C-alpha cells in the first residue's frame, strides 16, 4: 500500500478521467473553504478546519465521499439513491458525479465547523 503525503501524490496515481473527477471535488472544497488545510488522513485526501471537514477517495467503481455522519444525515433524502454508510457515500463512476450536492454538503460541514469553533 502506498503511503501518500499530499493530495497531489494521491490524485496522480489515477487515470486521467478519475484525476479530473478528484480535481473537481478538490476544487469545489477549496472554493467553498479556502481556509481549510489539505492533508492525507486514513490515506485519503482530507480537508481540515477545526477538525476533519471531509475526506474523499477513488475506488474501482465509485468515488467515496466522507462528510461525517452529520453531513450524511442532513442530506439523507438527496443521498437516498446512493450506497453509503453512517458517515460515507458512494458516487458510482458510471453516473454523473453530483458536484452541486457535494458543494452543498461541504457548505453544511463548514457551517458545522464554524459553530464548533464558537463553542
Helices and strands as residue ranges (DSSP letters): H 7-12, H 16-32, E 37-41, E 44-48, E 52-58, E 62-66, H 68-74, H 76-79, E 84-85, E 88-92, H 99-118
